[in-house]
Structure formats: C-alpha cells, structure tokens
Amino acid sequence: MKKITISLIAVLVLASTIRLSAQTVAMDFTQADCDGSSHHLFSELDQGKVIILTFVELGCSSCIVATNGLKNIVPQFAISHPDRVKVYNIGYTNSYSCSQMLNWKSSNGFTFPVFTGGSTQVNYYGGMGMPTIAIVGANTHTVYFKKLGYESTDDPDIISAIQTALQYNPQGIVENLATQGIQIYPTLFSNSLNMRFDNKVAGKVTIVDLMGRDVFSQEINGQDQIQITTNNLGKGMYSVRFRNSNGQIGSQKIVKD
C-alpha cells in the first residue's frame, strides 16, 4: 500500500510540473492553416512574432466576441510593430473540419488564419474556456498571457502582454538609446523632453504610447540635440524610438508625471 501511495504522489507531482510548464512555455506545432499556409510556431516566435492563440468552439458566442476584441487590438501595433502581432483561431476539438472553420471565419467577417485539431493544445493550456486564449512570444517561447474565457475587461492585460512580448526583437532593437550615443532627459518628465545626439546622425524619432500608437514623430538630420514639447501627452508610460538611416532601431521607456 505504501508503494502505491508513493507512486500516486509521484504521478501527481509530475502532473503538477507539466501543468506549471504549460503555463510558462508554449507548445510547439507545425501545421498548415485551413488556407494551406504552413506554420511552425517556434520558428515564428524566433523571428519576433507574437502569436495570440485563440481556441474556439463554433457555437460559442463569447468566442466571436473575443475574436472581435482581438480584431480591434491587433491594428494598434500595425505601425509600431508591423506584421509582428498575429491571431490564430484554432478549433478546440479535433472533430472540426477546415470547411467548418472557414465557414465560421467568413460568416463572422474574420481575416485571421484558422486551424483544426486543437484538442492537444487546449489540454496543454489548461482546458477549454469559451474561448481559451494564450499569448506567446520571444525566442524563449514564453506564455505571456493565458486565460480560460474572455471579457472586454481583459483587453488591458492582453495589450500589456503583447507589449512585453514585443520587447524581444531578433533584428536588434536595443532597449536603451544610450548604446546608440543618444541621451534622453529627464526620463521622468512633465512639459518637455530633451534628446542629445553624440554624433550628427540622420533618422527619425517617434514617441509611442502604451496602445502602440505614435503620438510624436520628427525627422533628424544632423542635429546635436532637440527639445520635444509634451503638453499634449497624458500622464503615463511611453517609449521613445529612434530609427537611424541604416534601419537600426533603439528604444527607451519614459514616464510623464
């Protein structure tokens, strides 16, 4: 009896470990979507994409509401992070056909890729929640957000998870502009913000809010420094980005009090 009890405990510990792993690391897959395009999840994450996996039931109204909510969120990153935030709608059960998924997609006016065969992934992410949503990204294949079910009040958390995942960029975005010879002061600012360039560079400065929207932009062509008036910005966190003439991007967080 003692051996059986010990074995049962071991099984429970293993199951707990698997569930914990599922909460922090994405489950890889290689599969064609229902339009025939092939996807390898980990390769896409390694390339800097952030994937919002949405497991849906065809008769589920909240799954439609959730996908419409994501349809409003994703375009907010189209300018600041073009083509990096994706939504994949996946049938939660293996019994769905591509014909059914494509019909669900078209009848609801969605444009995101749809997939079949989601049962294993649904179990991995903790079960079906009408819908189940997992946001994954970076070369660490991290799960930044996971929830069973959806409410519009989840949107700020979804946006925050996307922003966190987007900090990984294989093309070399540096999260400190000082490494490019650019000084920003003060980083806690009120009515104005100063930028000093160690070298006379050419490029473009943008300030991006937490929604991924550009709230300021200015071309730089050999200036030593600039001052930015920020009276029109509300209180909160922003990101200053500089793209030089070679296409290299630097980014730094700032806060308006």
C-alpha positions in Angstrom: 0.0 0.0 0.0 2.9 2.4 0.9 4.5 1.8 -2.6 1.1 2.5 -4.3 0.8 5.7 -2.3 4.3 6.9 -3.1 3.7 6.1 -6.8 0.5 8.1 -6.7 2.2 11.1 -5.2 4.9 10.9 -7.8 2.3 10.9 -10.6 0.6 13.9 -9.0 3.9 15.8 -8.7 4.6 15.0 -12.4 1.2 16.3 -13.5 1.7 19.4 -11.5 5.1 20.0 -13.1 3.6 19.5 -16.6 0.8 22.0 -15.8 3.3 24.5 -14.5 5.4 24.2 -17.6 2.3 24.6 -19.7 1.7 28.0 -18.0 5.1 29.4 -18.9 6.3 27.8 -22.1 4.4 27.5 -25.4 3.6 24.1 -27.0 5.3 23.9 -30.4 3.4 22.8 -33.6 4.0 22.5 -37.3 0.7 22.7 -39.2 -0.9 24.2 -42.3 -3.8 26.5 -41.7 -7.1 26.0 -43.5 -5.9 28.2 -46.4 -2.9 25.9 -46.9 -0.1 28.1 -45.4 2.4 26.2 -43.3 3.2 27.4 -39.8 6.0 26.3 -37.4 5.1 28.1 -34.1 8.6 28.2 -32.6 10.2 29.5 -35.8 7.7 32.3 -36.0 8.3 33.2 -32.4 12.1 33.1 -33.0 11.5 35.6 -35.8 10.0 38.1 -33.3 6.3 37.5 -33.9 3.8 37.5 -31.1 1.1 34.9 -31.6 -2.3 35.1 -29.9 -3.7 31.5 -29.9 -7.4 31.5 -29.6 -9.1 28.2 -29.2 -12.8 28.5 -30.2 -16.0 26.5 -30.3 -18.1 27.1 -33.4 -21.3 27.6 -31.4 -19.7 29.9 -28.8 -20.9 33.5 -28.9 -18.1 34.6 -26.5 -15.5 33.2 -28.9 -16.9 35.5 -31.5 -16.8 38.4 -29.1 -13.2 37.6 -28.1 -12.1 37.5 -31.8 -13.8 40.8 -32.5 -12.0 42.2 -29.5 -8.6 41.0 -30.8 -9.5 42.4 -34.2 -9.6 45.8 -32.6 -6.4 45.3 -30.6 -4.0 44.0 -33.2 -4.2 47.0 -35.6 -2.9 49.2 -32.7 0.5 47.6 -33.3 0.5 47.7 -37.1 2.6 50.9 -37.3 4.9 50.5 -34.4 5.5 46.7 -34.9 4.3 45.9 -38.5 3.4 42.3 -39.1 4.6 41.1 -35.7 1.3 40.5 -33.9 -0.8 37.6 -35.2 -4.0 35.9 -34.1 -4.6 32.2 -34.9 -8.1 30.9 -34.4 -8.0 27.1 -33.7 -10.9 24.7 -33.4 -10.8 23.4 -29.8 -11.8 19.9 -30.8 -10.2 17.6 -33.5 -13.7 16.8 -34.9 -13.9 20.2 -36.7 -13.1 20.2 -40.4 -11.4 23.0 -42.3 -14.7 23.6 -44.2 -16.4 24.3 -40.8 -13.6 26.6 -39.6 -13.5 28.5 -42.9 -17.3 28.9 -42.8 -17.0 30.2 -39.2 -14.3 32.6 -40.3 -16.2 34.0 -43.3 -19.6 34.2 -41.7 -18.2 36.4 -38.9 -16.1 38.6 -41.1 -12.7 37.5 -39.6 -9.4 37.6 -41.5 -7.2 35.7 -39.1 -5.9 32.2 -40.1 -8.0 29.3 -38.8 -6.8 25.8 -37.9 -8.2 22.5 -37.0 -7.0 19.9 -34.5 -6.6 21.9 -31.3 -7.5 19.3 -28.7 -4.0 18.6 -27.5 -3.1 22.2 -27.3 -6.3 23.0 -25.4 -5.4 20.4 -22.8 -1.9 21.7 -22.6 -3.0 25.3 -21.9 -5.4 24.1 -19.2 -8.7 23.2 -20.8 -11.4 24.9 -22.9 -12.7 28.2 -21.5 -15.0 29.6 -24.2 -12.5 30.6 -25.6 -9.1 29.7 -24.3 -6.5 32.4 -25.1 -2.7 32.1 -24.9 -0.3 34.9 -25.9 3.1 33.5 -26.7 6.3 35.1 -28.0 10.1 35.6 -28.0 12.9 33.0 -28.6 12.2 31.7 -25.2 8.7 30.6 -26.4 7.2 32.2 -23.4 3.5 32.3 -22.5 2.8 35.9 -21.5 -0.9 35.6 -21.0 -3.3 32.7 -20.6 -7.0 32.7 -19.7 -10.0 30.4 -20.0 -12.8 32.6 -21.2 -12.9 36.3 -22.3 -14.3 39.6 -21.1 -13.6 43.0 -22.6 -12.0 43.9 -19.2 -9.2 41.5 -20.2 -8.1 43.9 -23.0 -5.6 45.9 -20.9 -3.9 42.7 -19.7 -3.9 41.4 -23.3 -2.3 44.6 -24.6 0.2 44.6 -21.8 1.2 41.0 -22.6 1.7 41.9 -26.2 3.8 44.9 -25.4 6.0 42.8 -23.1 6.4 40.1 -25.7 7.3 42.7 -28.3 10.4 43.7 -26.3 12.1 40.8 -27.9 13.3 41.6 -31.4 15.8 39.5 -33.4 16.5 42.4 -35.7 18.4 44.3 -32.9 16.1 46.8 -31.2 18.0 48.0 -28.2 16.0 48.9 -25.1 18.5 51.7 -24.2 19.2 54.6 -26.6 22.5 55.4 -24.8 24.0 52.5 -26.6 23.4 54.5 -29.8 25.0 57.6 -28.4 21.6 59.2 -27.7 20.8 60.7 -24.3 17.2 61.4 -23.2 16.5 63.6 -20.2 14.6 63.7 -18.0 13.1 60.2 -18.3 10.5 61.3 -15.7 9.2 64.4 -17.4 6.4 66.9 -17.3 6.2 69.5 -20.1 9.2 68.9 -22.3 11.8 66.2 -23.1 15.4 66.6 -24.4 17.4 64.4 -26.7 21.1 64.8 -27.3 22.9 63.1 -30.1 26.7 62.3 -29.6 27.0 62.1 -33.4 25.3 64.0 -36.1 23.0 61.3 -37.2 20.1 61.0 -39.6 16.9 59.2 -38.8 13.5 59.5 -37.2 12.4 59.9 -33.6 9.0 58.7 -32.5 7.2 58.5 -29.2 4.8 55.6 -28.8 2.1 55.2 -26.2 1.1 52.0 -24.4 -1.5 51.3 -27.1 1.3 51.2 -29.7 0.2 54.5 -31.3 2.7 57.1 -32.5 2.0 60.3 -30.6 5.0 62.3 -31.8 7.5 62.0 -34.7 10.3 64.1 -36.0 12.9 63.6 -38.7 16.5 64.1 -37.5 19.2 65.3 -40.0 22.5 66.1 -38.3 21.1 68.0 -35.2 23.1 67.8 -32.0 20.0 68.0 -29.8 16.3 68.6 -29.9 13.6 69.5 -27.4 10.2 68.0 -27.6 7.2 69.8 -26.1 4.9 67.2 -24.4 2.0 69.3 -23.2 -0.3 67.2 -25.4 0.7 63.9 -23.8 -1.3 62.5 -20.9 0.3 61.1 -17.8 1.8 57.6 -18.1 4.5 55.5 -19.7 5.7 55.9 -23.2 8.5 54.6 -25.4 10.9 56.8 -27.4 12.3 55.2 -30.5 15.0 56.2 -32.9 15.4 54.6 -36.3 18.7 55.6 -38.0 19.3 55.8 -41.7 20.5 52.2 -41.7 17.2 50.9 -40.3 18.6 50.2 -36.8 16.1 50.9 -34.0 16.7 51.9 -30.4 14.0 52.3 -27.8 13.8 53.6 -24.3 11.0 53.9 -21.7 10.0 57.3 -20.3 7.3 58.4 -17.9 5.2 61.6 -17.8 4.2 62.6 -14.3 
